């Protein structure tokens, strides 16, 4: 992890200095999958999220540029910029071997006023050359992020054709450690099958882990229980997308998540906040 003053300052806008934890909402899915329900109107999606007071919103450069006025002034979410893209999860036109591409530089993100940048680290491509190319891009981004003193978030994922999420724990251990070794300031990782496994990931990582939400879950209780388990096992927060902006009330689920992440509340109490909308 970088110890430059600028990196620490920017990271403090994402990981709350009082709790050390953070809630990031990802709305960058349009670059990989298209206009999913909940983010067809990206301007409206950002406006819907703001009352829930997430610590940060993860966006593509184009979305950030279009929605920048919503982030002016005090008490607004931090800005995390996605620097890369993939067609791995796209259904039509379906990927052949699958691609990975850098779409923006760290300098581009800094010029947008970003507080952090995020990239994918994949394991499971059809060829070793594809994996090597991904790693080379990340190494260059890591160096540029250090030079410009901006936090570098790495999202290590196991991939497999036809699968939304691959939670092979041996691969998860490998790629979380790879993300650490390449110099991630924060790691955005899937929650594995068990709490004990997640505790291992925390031990293996040299950077704080934010738990990735992944596909939409079946119920509020399932969402909140996973977050509670992760926080008790050493997570420093979450990066959620569909489980927030596809919720019937995004602000209320954000209140509930904040109670778990920042206050250590019970799942029962967090559920009550969704029912009442109070704090």
C-alpha atoms as an extended CHARMM CRD file, in Angstrom:
* protein
*
       279  EXT
         1         1  UNK       CA              0.0000000000        0.0000000000        0.0000000000  PROA      1               0.0000000000
         2         2  UNK       CA              1.2260000000        3.4980000000       -0.8630000000  PROA      2               0.0000000000
         3         3  UNK       CA              2.0490000000        5.7730000000        2.0570000000  PROA      3               0.0000000000
         4         4  UNK       CA              2.0580000000        9.0310000000        0.0630000000  PROA      4               0.0000000000
         5         5  UNK       CA              0.0420000000       11.8150000000        1.6750000000  PROA      5               0.0000000000
         6         6  UNK       CA             -2.2230000000       12.2350000000       -1.3560000000  PROA      6               0.0000000000
         7         7  UNK       CA             -3.0720000000        8.5380000000       -1.4540000000  PROA      7               0.0000000000
         8         8  UNK       CA             -3.9610000000        8.5180000000        2.2370000000  PROA      8               0.0000000000
         9         9  UNK       CA             -6.0660000000       11.6690000000        1.9190000000  PROA      9               0.0000000000
        10        10  UNK       CA             -8.0340000000       10.3570000000       -1.0400000000  PROA      10              0.0000000000
        11        11  UNK       CA             -8.5130000000        6.9520000000        0.5840000000  PROA      11              0.0000000000
        12        12  UNK       CA             -9.9380000000        8.6550000000        3.6870000000  PROA      12              0.0000000000
        13        13  UNK       CA            -12.8070000000        9.8770000000        1.5080000000  PROA      13              0.0000000000
        14        14  UNK       CA            -13.7070000000        6.2490000000        0.7300000000  PROA      14              0.0000000000
        15        15  UNK       CA            -12.8610000000        4.4990000000        4.0000000000  PROA      15              0.0000000000
        16        16  UNK       CA            -14.4690000000        6.6090000000        6.7160000000  PROA      16              0.0000000000
        17        17  UNK       CA            -11.7210000000        7.8460000000        9.0960000000  PROA      17              0.0000000000
        18        18  UNK       CA            -13.9760000000        7.3000000000       12.1240000000  PROA      18              0.0000000000
        19        19  UNK       CA            -14.7060000000        3.6390000000       11.3830000000  PROA      19              0.0000000000
        20        20  UNK       CA            -11.9910000000        2.6840000000        8.8850000000  PROA      20              0.0000000000
        21        21  UNK       CA            -14.7310000000        1.1810000000        6.7090000000  PROA      21              0.0000000000
        22        22  UNK       CA            -16.4890000000        2.1630000000        3.5060000000  PROA      22              0.0000000000
        23        23  UNK       CA            -19.5500000000        1.6030000000        1.3190000000  PROA      23              0.0000000000
        24        24  UNK       CA            -19.0420000000        1.9570000000       -2.4210000000  PROA      24              0.0000000000
        25        25  UNK       CA            -21.8840000000        1.6580000000       -4.9370000000  PROA      25              0.0000000000
        26        26  UNK       CA            -20.7900000000        0.4630000000       -8.3820000000  PROA      26              0.0000000000
        27        27  UNK       CA            -22.7410000000        1.7400000000      -11.3900000000  PROA      27              0.0000000000
        28        28  UNK       CA            -20.1530000000        0.9610000000      -14.0950000000  PROA      28              0.0000000000
        29        29  UNK       CA            -21.9400000000       -2.1520000000      -15.4200000000  PROA      29              0.0000000000
        30        30  UNK       CA            -23.0760000000       -0.4660000000      -18.6330000000  PROA      30              0.0000000000
        31        31  UNK       CA            -19.5500000000       -0.7080000000      -20.0250000000  PROA      31              0.0000000000
        32        32  UNK       CA            -19.6090000000       -4.5330000000      -19.7580000000  PROA      32              0.0000000000
        33        33  UNK       CA            -23.2610000000       -5.5950000000      -19.9340000000  PROA      33              0.0000000000
        34        34  UNK       CA            -25.2120000000       -2.5820000000      -21.1920000000  PROA      34              0.0000000000
        35        35  UNK       CA            -28.1190000000       -0.6270000000      -19.6500000000  PROA      35              0.0000000000
        36        36  UNK       CA            -29.3360000000       -2.9890000000      -16.9380000000  PROA      36              0.0000000000
        37        37  UNK       CA            -32.6380000000       -2.2940000000      -15.1490000000  PROA      37              0.0000000000
        38        38  UNK       CA            -31.8930000000        0.2650000000      -12.4400000000  PROA      38              0.0000000000
        39        39  UNK       CA            -29.1840000000        2.0910000000      -14.3750000000  PROA      39              0.0000000000
        40        40  UNK       CA            -30.8000000000        2.6890000000      -17.7660000000  PROA      40              0.0000000000
        41        41  UNK       CA            -31.0590000000        6.3650000000      -16.7990000000  PROA      41              0.0000000000
        42        42  UNK       CA            -27.6320000000        6.8970000000      -15.2690000000  PROA      42              0.0000000000
        43        43  UNK       CA            -28.3990000000       10.4510000000      -14.1550000000  PROA      43              0.0000000000
        44        44  UNK       CA            -31.5150000000        9.2410000000      -12.3880000000  PROA      44              0.0000000000
        45        45  UNK       CA            -29.6030000000        6.3420000000      -10.8340000000  PROA      45              0.0000000000
        46        46  UNK       CA            -27.0700000000        8.6910000000       -9.2330000000  PROA      46              0.0000000000
        47        47  UNK       CA            -29.8600000000       10.9240000000       -7.9020000000  PROA      47              0.0000000000
        48        48  UNK       CA            -31.5660000000        7.8690000000       -6.3960000000  PROA      48              0.0000000000
        49        49  UNK       CA            -28.3960000000        6.8080000000       -4.5870000000  PROA      49              0.0000000000
        50        50  UNK       CA            -27.4410000000       10.1570000000       -3.0460000000  PROA      50              0.0000000000
        51        51  UNK       CA            -30.0760000000       10.1670000000       -0.2360000000  PROA      51              0.0000000000
        52        52  UNK       CA            -28.5820000000        6.8850000000        1.0430000000  PROA      52              0.0000000000
        53        53  UNK       CA            -25.1970000000        8.6150000000        1.5360000000  PROA      53              0.0000000000
        54        54  UNK       CA            -22.7830000000        5.9720000000        0.2320000000  PROA      54              0.0000000000
        55        55  UNK       CA            -19.1360000000        6.7320000000        0.9180000000  PROA      55              0.0000000000
        56        56  UNK       CA            -18.2740000000        6.4830000000       -2.7810000000  PROA      56              0.0000000000
        57        57  UNK       CA            -19.7530000000        5.7530000000       -6.2010000000  PROA      57              0.0000000000
        58        58  UNK       CA            -17.7910000000        3.6940000000       -8.7500000000  PROA      58              0.0000000000
        59        59  UNK       CA            -18.2980000000        4.9190000000      -12.3190000000  PROA      59              0.0000000000
        60        60  UNK       CA            -16.8490000000        4.8890000000      -15.7940000000  PROA      60              0.0000000000
        61        61  UNK       CA            -15.1430000000        8.0680000000      -17.0450000000  PROA      61              0.0000000000
        62        62  UNK       CA            -18.1390000000        8.9250000000      -19.2350000000  PROA      62              0.0000000000
        63        63  UNK       CA            -20.6530000000        8.5660000000      -16.4190000000  PROA      63              0.0000000000
        64        64  UNK       CA            -18.4740000000       10.5540000000      -14.0470000000  PROA      64              0.0000000000
        65        65  UNK       CA            -18.1520000000       13.3630000000      -16.5840000000  PROA      65              0.0000000000
        66        66  UNK       CA            -21.9090000000       13.4330000000      -17.2110000000  PROA      66              0.0000000000
        67        67  UNK       CA            -22.8410000000       13.3600000000      -13.5150000000  PROA      67              0.0000000000
        68        68  UNK       CA            -20.0280000000       15.4340000000      -11.9990000000  PROA      68              0.0000000000
        69        69  UNK       CA            -22.2880000000       18.2400000000      -10.6550000000  PROA      69              0.0000000000
        70        70  UNK       CA            -23.8290000000       15.7490000000       -8.2050000000  PROA      70              0.0000000000
        71        71  UNK       CA            -20.4320000000       15.4510000000       -6.5140000000  PROA      71              0.0000000000
        72        72  UNK       CA            -19.7360000000       19.1600000000       -6.0020000000  PROA      72              0.0000000000
        73        73  UNK       CA            -19.3660000000       20.4830000000       -2.4620000000  PROA      73              0.0000000000
        74        74  UNK       CA            -19.1750000000       18.9190000000        0.9700000000  PROA      74              0.0000000000
        75        75  UNK       CA            -20.7520000000       15.6930000000        2.2330000000  PROA      75              0.0000000000
        76        76  UNK       CA            -20.9070000000       14.1140000000       -1.2220000000  PROA      76              0.0000000000
        77        77  UNK       CA            -19.6990000000       10.6170000000       -2.1570000000  PROA      77              0.0000000000
        78        78  UNK       CA            -16.1290000000       10.0670000000       -3.2620000000  PROA      78              0.0000000000
        79        79  UNK       CA            -15.5340000000        9.2490000000       -6.9190000000  PROA      79              0.0000000000
        80        80  UNK       CA            -13.9890000000        5.9280000000       -8.0030000000  PROA      80              0.0000000000
        81        81  UNK       CA            -13.1780000000        5.6200000000      -11.7100000000  PROA      81              0.0000000000
        82        82  UNK       CA            -13.1490000000        2.3360000000      -13.6340000000  PROA      82              0.0000000000
        83        83  UNK       CA            -10.1290000000        2.1950000000      -15.9790000000  PROA      83              0.0000000000
        84        84  UNK       CA            -10.8110000000       -1.0550000000      -17.8400000000  PROA      84              0.0000000000
        85        85  UNK       CA            -13.4560000000       -3.1530000000      -19.5630000000  PROA      85              0.0000000000
        86        86  UNK       CA            -14.2630000000       -6.7380000000      -20.4760000000  PROA      86              0.0000000000
        87        87  UNK       CA            -16.9050000000       -8.6070000000      -22.4800000000  PROA      87              0.0000000000
        88        88  UNK       CA            -16.6850000000      -11.6910000000      -20.2270000000  PROA      88              0.0000000000
        89        89  UNK       CA            -20.2600000000      -11.4000000000      -18.8940000000  PROA      89              0.0000000000
        90        90  UNK       CA            -21.9260000000      -10.1380000000      -22.0550000000  PROA      90              0.0000000000
        91        91  UNK       CA            -24.6500000000      -12.3400000000      -23.5550000000  PROA      91              0.0000000000
        92        92  UNK       CA            -25.1680000000      -10.7040000000      -26.9570000000  PROA      92              0.0000000000
        93        93  UNK       CA            -23.0480000000      -10.5530000000      -28.9590000000  PROA      93              0.0000000000
        94        94  UNK       CA            -21.4910000000      -13.3700000000      -26.9560000000  PROA      94              0.0000000000
        95        95  UNK       CA            -17.7270000000      -13.2140000000      -26.3880000000  PROA      95              0.0000000000
        96        96  UNK       CA            -15.4860000000      -15.5950000000      -28.3060000000  PROA      96              0.0000000000
        97        97  UNK       CA            -12.2230000000      -15.8860000000      -26.3810000000  PROA      97              0.0000000000
        98        98  UNK       CA            -13.1480000000      -12.8030000000      -24.3240000000  PROA      98              0.0000000000
        99        99  UNK       CA            -11.2710000000       -9.5230000000      -24.1770000000  PROA      99              0.0000000000
       100       100  UNK       CA             -9.7500000000       -7.2450000000      -21.5620000000  PROA      100             0.0000000000
       101       101  UNK       CA             -8.9640000000       -3.6160000000      -22.4440000000  PROA      101             0.0000000000
       102       102  UNK       CA             -7.7880000000       -0.4980000000      -20.6820000000  PROA      102             0.0000000000
       103       103  UNK       CA            -10.1830000000        2.3590000000      -21.5090000000  PROA      103             0.0000000000
       104       104  UNK       CA             -8.7410000000        5.2370000000      -19.4590000000  PROA      104             0.0000000000
       105       105  UNK       CA             -5.5410000000        6.2410000000      -17.7010000000  PROA      105             0.0000000000
       106       106  UNK       CA             -4.8970000000        7.2190000000      -14.1060000000  PROA      106             0.0000000000
       107       107  UNK       CA             -4.2180000000       10.7220000000      -15.4020000000  PROA      107             0.0000000000
       108       108  UNK       CA             -7.6980000000       10.7850000000      -16.9710000000  PROA      108             0.0000000000
       109       109  UNK       CA             -9.1910000000        9.8280000000      -13.5960000000  PROA      109             0.0000000000
       110       110  UNK       CA             -7.2140000000       12.5120000000      -11.7490000000  PROA      110             0.0000000000
       111       111  UNK       CA             -8.4120000000       15.1180000000      -14.2460000000  PROA      111             0.0000000000
       112       112  UNK       CA            -11.9850000000       14.0490000000      -13.4310000000  PROA      112             0.0000000000
       113       113  UNK       CA            -11.3300000000       14.6210000000       -9.7270000000  PROA      113             0.0000000000
       114       114  UNK       CA            -11.3080000000       10.9280000000       -8.8290000000  PROA      114             0.0000000000
       115       115  UNK       CA            -10.4840000000        9.7310000000       -5.3320000000  PROA      115             0.0000000000
       116       116  UNK       CA             -9.4540000000        6.2370000000       -6.5240000000  PROA      116             0.0000000000
       117       117  UNK       CA             -9.1710000000        4.0470000000       -9.6220000000  PROA      117             0.0000000000
       118       118  UNK       CA            -10.2830000000        0.4330000000      -10.0260000000  PROA      118             0.0000000000
       119       119  UNK       CA             -9.2850000000       -2.3700000000      -12.4010000000  PROA      119             0.0000000000
       120       120  UNK       CA             -9.9750000000       -6.0820000000      -12.9100000000  PROA      120             0.0000000000
       121       121  UNK       CA             -7.4280000000       -8.8610000000      -12.3580000000  PROA      121             0.0000000000
       122       122  UNK       CA             -8.6800000000      -12.0430000000      -14.0340000000  PROA      122             0.0000000000
       123       123  UNK       CA             -7.6580000000      -15.6860000000      -13.7380000000  PROA      123             0.0000000000
       124       124  UNK       CA             -9.2260000000      -18.2390000000      -16.0600000000  PROA      124             0.0000000000
       125       125  UNK       CA             -8.7250000000      -16.8770000000      -19.5630000000  PROA      125             0.0000000000
       126       126  UNK       CA             -8.4560000000      -19.3250000000      -22.4470000000  PROA      126             0.0000000000
       127       127  UNK       CA             -4.7910000000      -18.4320000000      -22.9890000000  PROA      127             0.0000000000
       128       128  UNK       CA             -1.8820000000      -17.5460000000      -20.7500000000  PROA      128             0.0000000000
       129       129  UNK       CA             -1.1300000000      -14.6100000000      -23.0580000000  PROA      129             0.0000000000
       130       130  UNK       CA             -4.4630000000      -12.9750000000      -22.1920000000  PROA      130             0.0000000000
       131       131  UNK       CA             -3.7560000000      -13.2940000000      -18.4910000000  PROA      131             0.0000000000
       132       132  UNK       CA             -0.2420000000      -11.9260000000      -18.9490000000  PROA      132             0.0000000000
       133       133  UNK       CA             -1.5700000000       -8.9380000000      -20.9130000000  PROA      133             0.0000000000
       134       134  UNK       CA             -4.0510000000       -8.1870000000      -18.1140000000  PROA      134             0.0000000000
       135       135  UNK       CA             -1.2370000000       -8.3160000000      -15.5670000000  PROA      135             0.0000000000
       136       136  UNK       CA              0.9940000000       -6.0320000000      -17.6360000000  PROA      136             0.0000000000
       137       137  UNK       CA             -1.7690000000       -3.4100000000      -17.8500000000  PROA      137             0.0000000000
       138       138  UNK       CA             -2.2650000000       -3.5410000000      -14.0830000000  PROA      138             0.0000000000
       139       139  UNK       CA              1.4610000000       -3.1900000000      -13.4080000000  PROA      139             0.0000000000
       140       140  UNK       CA              1.5630000000       -0.0030000000      -15.4910000000  PROA      140             0.0000000000
       141       141  UNK       CA             -1.5630000000        1.3630000000      -13.7970000000  PROA      141             0.0000000000
       142       142  UNK       CA             -0.1160000000        0.5970000000      -10.3540000000  PROA      142             0.0000000000
       143       143  UNK       CA              3.0350000000        2.5620000000      -11.1920000000  PROA      143             0.0000000000
       144       144  UNK       CA              1.0300000000        5.5310000000      -12.5250000000  PROA      144             0.0000000000
       145       145  UNK       CA             -1.2640000000        5.4800000000       -9.4720000000  PROA      145             0.0000000000
       146       146  UNK       CA              1.7500000000        5.6060000000       -7.1480000000  PROA      146             0.0000000000
       147       147  UNK       CA              3.2620000000        8.4810000000       -9.1240000000  PROA      147             0.0000000000
       148       148  UNK       CA              0.0200000000       10.4860000000       -8.9490000000  PROA      148             0.0000000000
       149       149  UNK       CA             -0.7660000000        9.4940000000       -5.3300000000  PROA      149             0.0000000000
       150       150  UNK       CA             -4.2050000000        8.0310000000       -5.9950000000  PROA      150             0.0000000000
       151       151  UNK       CA             -5.4980000000        4.8040000000       -4.3880000000  PROA      151             0.0000000000
       152       152  UNK       CA             -5.4090000000        1.7590000000       -6.6590000000  PROA      152             0.0000000000
       153       153  UNK       CA             -8.2970000000       -0.6960000000       -6.1600000000  PROA      153             0.0000000000
       154       154  UNK       CA             -7.8790000000       -4.1500000000       -7.7070000000  PROA      154             0.0000000000
       155       155  UNK       CA            -10.8440000000       -6.4530000000       -8.3330000000  PROA      155             0.0000000000
       156       156  UNK       CA             -9.4490000000      -10.0180000000       -8.5820000000  PROA      156             0.0000000000
       157       157  UNK       CA            -11.9080000000      -12.4320000000      -10.1570000000  PROA      157             0.0000000000
       158       158  UNK       CA            -11.8970000000      -16.0420000000      -11.2870000000  PROA      158             0.0000000000
       159       159  UNK       CA            -13.7070000000      -16.3010000000      -14.6200000000  PROA      159             0.0000000000
       160       160  UNK       CA            -15.2710000000      -19.1480000000      -16.5580000000  PROA      160             0.0000000000
       161       161  UNK       CA            -17.3800000000      -19.1060000000      -19.7030000000  PROA      161             0.0000000000
       162       162  UNK       CA            -21.0880000000      -19.1840000000      -18.9470000000  PROA      162             0.0000000000
       163       163  UNK       CA            -20.6280000000      -18.3940000000      -15.2420000000  PROA      163             0.0000000000
       164       164  UNK       CA            -21.4810000000      -15.1150000000      -13.5290000000  PROA      164             0.0000000000
       165       165  UNK       CA            -19.4190000000      -15.8490000000      -10.4360000000  PROA      165             0.0000000000
       166       166  UNK       CA            -16.6960000000      -18.4490000000       -9.8630000000  PROA      166             0.0000000000
       167       167  UNK       CA            -15.8860000000      -19.0350000000       -6.2010000000  PROA      167             0.0000000000
       168       168  UNK       CA            -13.1480000000      -21.6550000000       -6.4650000000  PROA      168             0.0000000000
       169       169  UNK       CA            -11.3660000000      -20.9450000000       -3.1980000000  PROA      169             0.0000000000
       170       170  UNK       CA             -7.9170000000      -22.0380000000       -4.3680000000  PROA      170             0.0000000000
       171       171  UNK       CA             -8.1360000000      -19.5770000000       -7.2670000000  PROA      171             0.0000000000
       172       172  UNK       CA             -9.5200000000      -16.8830000000       -4.9630000000  PROA      172             0.0000000000
       173       173  UNK       CA             -6.5160000000      -17.2410000000       -2.6720000000  PROA      173             0.0000000000
       174       174  UNK       CA             -4.1580000000      -17.0000000000       -5.6280000000  PROA      174             0.0000000000
       175       175  UNK       CA             -5.6580000000      -13.8670000000       -7.1490000000  PROA      175             0.0000000000
       176       176  UNK       CA             -6.1740000000      -12.0160000000       -3.8580000000  PROA      176             0.0000000000
       177       177  UNK       CA             -2.4960000000      -12.5690000000       -3.1550000000  PROA      177             0.0000000000
       178       178  UNK       CA             -1.6020000000      -11.4990000000       -6.7040000000  PROA      178             0.0000000000
       179       179  UNK       CA             -3.5710000000       -8.2790000000       -6.2010000000  PROA      179             0.0000000000
       180       180  UNK       CA             -1.6010000000       -7.6440000000       -3.0230000000  PROA      180             0.0000000000
       181       181  UNK       CA              1.7330000000       -8.3660000000       -4.6660000000  PROA      181             0.0000000000
       182       182  UNK       CA              1.0950000000       -6.0140000000       -7.5840000000  PROA      182             0.0000000000
       183       183  UNK       CA              0.5060000000       -3.1550000000       -5.1470000000  PROA      183             0.0000000000
       184       184  UNK       CA             -3.2360000000       -2.7520000000       -4.5620000000  PROA      184             0.0000000000
       185       185  UNK       CA             -4.1920000000       -0.1740000000       -1.9480000000  PROA      185             0.0000000000
       186       186  UNK       CA             -7.6170000000       -1.8150000000       -1.6470000000  PROA      186             0.0000000000
       187       187  UNK       CA             -8.8650000000       -5.2060000000       -2.8660000000  PROA      187             0.0000000000
       188       188  UNK       CA            -12.4580000000       -5.6940000000       -4.0270000000  PROA      188             0.0000000000
       189       189  UNK       CA            -13.0740000000       -9.4270000000       -3.6470000000  PROA      189             0.0000000000
       190       190  UNK       CA            -15.9210000000      -11.9210000000       -3.7630000000  PROA      190             0.0000000000
       191       191  UNK       CA            -17.0880000000      -13.4170000000       -0.4830000000  PROA      191             0.0000000000
       192       192  UNK       CA            -16.2650000000      -17.1510000000       -0.5980000000  PROA      192             0.0000000000
       193       193  UNK       CA            -18.4470000000      -20.0360000000        0.5380000000  PROA      193             0.0000000000
       194       194  UNK       CA            -17.6310000000      -19.7520000000        4.2570000000  PROA      194             0.0000000000
       195       195  UNK       CA            -16.6070000000      -17.1790000000        6.8280000000  PROA      195             0.0000000000
       196       196  UNK       CA            -13.4830000000      -19.1870000000        7.6710000000  PROA      196             0.0000000000
       197       197  UNK       CA            -12.4030000000      -18.9700000000        4.0390000000  PROA      197             0.0000000000
       198       198  UNK       CA            -12.8980000000      -15.2080000000        4.0240000000  PROA      198             0.0000000000
       199       199  UNK       CA            -10.7920000000      -14.9140000000        7.1730000000  PROA      199             0.0000000000
       200       200  UNK       CA             -8.0190000000      -16.6800000000        5.2370000000  PROA      200             0.0000000000
       201       201  UNK       CA             -8.3180000000      -14.1550000000        2.3980000000  PROA      201             0.0000000000
       202       202  UNK       CA             -7.9890000000      -11.2870000000        4.8810000000  PROA      202             0.0000000000
       203       203  UNK       CA             -4.8430000000      -12.8890000000        6.2890000000  PROA      203             0.0000000000
       204       204  UNK       CA             -3.3650000000      -13.4260000000        2.8080000000  PROA      204             0.0000000000
       205       205  UNK       CA             -3.9860000000       -9.8410000000        1.6880000000  PROA      205             0.0000000000
       206       206  UNK       CA             -1.6650000000       -6.9230000000        2.4140000000  PROA      206             0.0000000000
       207       207  UNK       CA             -4.4510000000       -4.4040000000        1.7040000000  PROA      207             0.0000000000
       208       208  UNK       CA             -7.9560000000       -3.9040000000        3.1220000000  PROA      208             0.0000000000
       209       209  UNK       CA            -10.6570000000       -6.0080000000        1.4670000000  PROA      209             0.0000000000
       210       210  UNK       CA            -14.0220000000       -4.6270000000        0.3660000000  PROA      210             0.0000000000
       211       211  UNK       CA            -16.5520000000       -7.3540000000       -0.3800000000  PROA      211             0.0000000000
       212       212  UNK       CA            -17.9820000000       -7.4100000000       -3.8850000000  PROA      212             0.0000000000
       213       213  UNK       CA            -21.7640000000       -7.7560000000       -4.1260000000  PROA      213             0.0000000000
       214       214  UNK       CA            -21.9220000000       -9.7090000000       -7.3860000000  PROA      214             0.0000000000
       215       215  UNK       CA            -25.2950000000      -10.8160000000       -8.8430000000  PROA      215             0.0000000000
       216       216  UNK       CA            -28.5770000000       -9.7740000000       -7.2490000000  PROA      216             0.0000000000
       217       217  UNK       CA            -29.3050000000      -11.7970000000       -4.1000000000  PROA      217             0.0000000000
       218       218  UNK       CA            -32.6640000000      -13.3050000000       -3.2220000000  PROA      218             0.0000000000
       219       219  UNK       CA            -33.5900000000      -11.3350000000       -0.1040000000  PROA      219             0.0000000000
       220       220  UNK       CA            -32.6360000000       -8.3820000000        2.0980000000  PROA      220             0.0000000000
       221       221  UNK       CA            -31.7880000000      -10.7680000000        4.9200000000  PROA      221             0.0000000000
       222       222  UNK       CA            -29.3740000000      -12.7040000000        2.6780000000  PROA      222             0.0000000000
       223       223  UNK       CA            -27.6380000000       -9.4780000000        1.6550000000  PROA      223             0.0000000000
       224       224  UNK       CA            -27.3350000000       -8.1780000000        5.1970000000  PROA      224             0.0000000000
       225       225  UNK       CA            -26.2450000000      -11.4910000000        6.7170000000  PROA      225             0.0000000000
       226       226  UNK       CA            -23.4200000000      -11.8040000000        4.1990000000  PROA      226             0.0000000000
       227       227  UNK       CA            -22.2440000000       -8.2760000000        4.9840000000  PROA      227             0.0000000000
       228       228  UNK       CA            -22.4530000000       -8.8860000000        8.7360000000  PROA      228             0.0000000000
       229       229  UNK       CA            -20.4280000000      -12.1020000000        8.4300000000  PROA      229             0.0000000000
       230       230  UNK       CA            -17.8450000000      -10.3920000000        6.2220000000  PROA      230             0.0000000000
       231       231  UNK       CA            -17.3940000000       -7.4320000000        8.5640000000  PROA      231             0.0000000000
       232       232  UNK       CA            -16.9750000000       -9.7210000000       11.5690000000  PROA      232             0.0000000000
       233       233  UNK       CA            -14.3930000000      -11.7120000000        9.5810000000  PROA      233             0.0000000000
       234       234  UNK       CA            -12.2570000000       -8.6530000000        8.8010000000  PROA      234             0.0000000000
       235       235  UNK       CA            -13.7360000000       -6.8800000000        5.7650000000  PROA      235             0.0000000000
       236       236  UNK       CA            -13.3600000000       -3.1210000000        5.6030000000  PROA      236             0.0000000000
       237       237  UNK       CA            -16.5920000000       -2.5660000000        3.7810000000  PROA      237             0.0000000000
       238       238  UNK       CA            -18.4070000000       -3.3920000000        0.5690000000  PROA      238             0.0000000000
       239       239  UNK       CA            -18.6820000000       -2.5570000000       -3.1270000000  PROA      239             0.0000000000
       240       240  UNK       CA            -22.2760000000       -3.2980000000       -4.1520000000  PROA      240             0.0000000000
       241       241  UNK       CA            -24.0930000000       -2.6610000000       -7.4200000000  PROA      241             0.0000000000
       242       242  UNK       CA            -27.2710000000       -4.5370000000       -8.3130000000  PROA      242             0.0000000000
       243       243  UNK       CA            -28.0620000000       -5.3330000000       -4.6910000000  PROA      243             0.0000000000
       244       244  UNK       CA            -28.4090000000       -1.5770000000       -4.1350000000  PROA      244             0.0000000000
       245       245  UNK       CA            -29.7200000000        0.0510000000       -7.3330000000  PROA      245             0.0000000000
       246       246  UNK       CA            -32.0490000000       -2.8410000000       -8.1830000000  PROA      246             0.0000000000
       247       247  UNK       CA            -33.4820000000       -2.7200000000       -4.6600000000  PROA      247             0.0000000000
       248       248  UNK       CA            -37.0530000000       -1.4300000000       -4.3600000000  PROA      248             0.0000000000
       249       249  UNK       CA            -35.6870000000        1.3990000000       -2.2000000000  PROA      249             0.0000000000
       250       250  UNK       CA            -31.9430000000        2.0180000000       -2.7200000000  PROA      250             0.0000000000
       251       251  UNK       CA            -31.7300000000        4.6380000000        0.0440000000  PROA      251             0.0000000000
       252       252  UNK       CA            -33.2170000000        2.2910000000        2.6430000000  PROA      252             0.0000000000
       253       253  UNK       CA            -30.8850000000       -0.6010000000        1.8090000000  PROA      253             0.0000000000
       254       254  UNK       CA            -27.9750000000        1.8420000000        2.0290000000  PROA      254             0.0000000000
       255       255  UNK       CA            -29.1430000000        2.9260000000        5.5080000000  PROA      255             0.0000000000
       256       256  UNK       CA            -29.2090000000       -0.7230000000        6.5320000000  PROA      256             0.0000000000
       257       257  UNK       CA            -25.7780000000       -1.4350000000        5.0580000000  PROA      257             0.0000000000
       258       258  UNK       CA            -24.3200000000        1.6350000000        6.7890000000  PROA      258             0.0000000000
       259       259  UNK       CA            -25.6300000000        0.3690000000       10.1230000000  PROA      259             0.0000000000
       260       260  UNK       CA            -23.6910000000       -2.8820000000        9.6220000000  PROA      260             0.0000000000
       261       261  UNK       CA            -20.5330000000       -1.4140000000        8.0850000000  PROA      261             0.0000000000
       262       262  UNK       CA            -20.1220000000        1.7070000000       10.2050000000  PROA      262             0.0000000000
       263       263  UNK       CA            -21.9910000000        0.9280000000       13.4220000000  PROA      263             0.0000000000
       264       264  UNK       CA            -21.6360000000       -2.8360000000       13.8590000000  PROA      264             0.0000000000
       265       265  UNK       CA            -25.4090000000       -3.1950000000       14.1500000000  PROA      265             0.0000000000
       266       266  UNK       CA            -27.2380000000       -6.5030000000       14.1690000000  PROA      266             0.0000000000
       267       267  UNK       CA            -28.9070000000       -7.9080000000       11.0760000000  PROA      267             0.0000000000
       268       268  UNK       CA            -32.2430000000       -7.5710000000       12.8650000000  PROA      268             0.0000000000
       269       269  UNK       CA            -31.6950000000       -3.8700000000       13.4440000000  PROA      269             0.0000000000
       270       270  UNK       CA            -30.5100000000       -3.3430000000        9.8750000000  PROA      270             0.0000000000
       271       271  UNK       CA            -33.6460000000       -5.0660000000        8.5570000000  PROA      271             0.0000000000
       272       272  UNK       CA            -35.7880000000       -2.7600000000       10.6830000000  PROA      272             0.0000000000
       273       273  UNK       CA            -34.2300000000        0.2550000000        8.9450000000  PROA      273             0.0000000000
       274       274  UNK       CA            -35.4300000000       -1.0360000000        5.5910000000  PROA      274             0.0000000000
       275       275  UNK       CA            -38.9320000000       -1.3990000000        6.9710000000  PROA      275             0.0000000000
       276       276  UNK       CA            -39.0280000000        2.0350000000        8.6140000000  PROA      276             0.0000000000
       277       277  UNK       CA            -36.5400000000        4.0490000000        6.5340000000  PROA      277             0.0000000000
       278       278  UNK       CA            -35.2400000000        5.5040000000        9.7990000000  PROA      278             0.0000000000
       279       279  UNK       CA            -31.8290000000        5.4850000000       11.4310000000  PROA      279             0.0000000000
